[in-house]
Amino acid sequence: MTQLKLTRREQEVLRLIFKEMTTMQIAEELGIKVSTVETHRRNLFRKAGVRSSIGLVKEALRQGF
């Protein structure tokens, strides 16, 4: 797996996923639409090569996030 290259917003979404926030809570926290959070989450999964939030967290931790 190559090093994750994340946008600033993807890093913010990842940080909130680490805090176990729901998609709705993340949207409210960042002042964006739920659909936008879902897009960021899909992009994170794709970049990390995973299919779940647990896989995303595991990969992010493995890479030192």
C-alpha positions as CSV (number, residue, x, y, z in Angstrom):
1,M,0.0,0.0,0.0
2,T,1.3,3.4,-0.9
3,Q,1.3,6.3,1.5
4,L,-2.2,7.9,1.7
5,K,-2.3,11.3,0.1
6,L,-5.3,13.0,1.5
7,T,-6.8,16.4,1.0
8,R,-7.2,18.7,4.0
9,R,-10.9,18.0,4.0
10,E,-10.3,14.2,3.8
11,Q,-8.0,14.5,6.8
12,E,-10.7,16.3,8.7
13,V,-13.3,13.7,7.8
14,L,-10.8,10.9,8.8
15,R,-10.2,12.6,12.2
16,L,-13.9,12.7,12.9
17,I,-14.3,9.1,11.8
18,F,-11.6,8.3,14.4
19,K,-13.9,10.1,17.0
20,E,-16.7,7.6,16.0
21,M,-18.9,10.4,14.7
22,T,-21.7,9.5,12.3
23,T,-22.0,10.8,8.8
24,M,-24.7,13.2,10.0
25,Q,-22.6,14.4,12.9
26,I,-19.5,14.9,10.6
27,A,-21.7,17.0,8.2
28,E,-22.9,19.2,11.0
29,E,-19.4,19.6,12.5
30,L,-17.9,20.6,9.2
31,G,-21.0,22.6,7.9
32,I,-21.3,20.5,4.8
33,K,-24.0,18.2,3.3
34,V,-24.3,14.5,4.3
35,S,-23.8,13.6,0.6
36,T,-20.5,15.5,0.6
37,V,-19.4,13.6,3.7
38,E,-20.4,10.3,1.9
39,T,-18.3,11.4,-1.1
40,H,-15.2,12.1,1.1
41,R,-15.7,8.7,2.9
42,R,-15.9,6.9,-0.5
43,N,-12.7,8.7,-1.6
44,L,-11.0,7.7,1.6
45,F,-12.0,4.1,1.2
46,R,-10.8,4.1,-2.4
47,K,-7.4,5.7,-1.6
48,A,-6.9,3.3,1.4
49,G,-8.0,0.3,-0.6
50,V,-10.6,-0.7,2.0
51,R,-14.3,-1.4,2.1
52,S,-15.3,-0.3,5.6
53,S,-14.7,2.3,8.3
54,I,-12.9,-0.3,10.4
55,G,-10.6,-1.1,7.5
56,L,-10.0,2.7,7.0
57,V,-9.1,3.2,10.6
58,K,-6.7,0.2,10.6
59,E,-5.0,1.4,7.4
60,A,-4.7,5.0,8.7
61,L,-3.2,3.8,12.0
62,R,-0.8,1.5,10.1
63,Q,0.4,4.5,8.1
64,G,0.8,6.7,11.2
65,F,-2.3,9.0,11.0
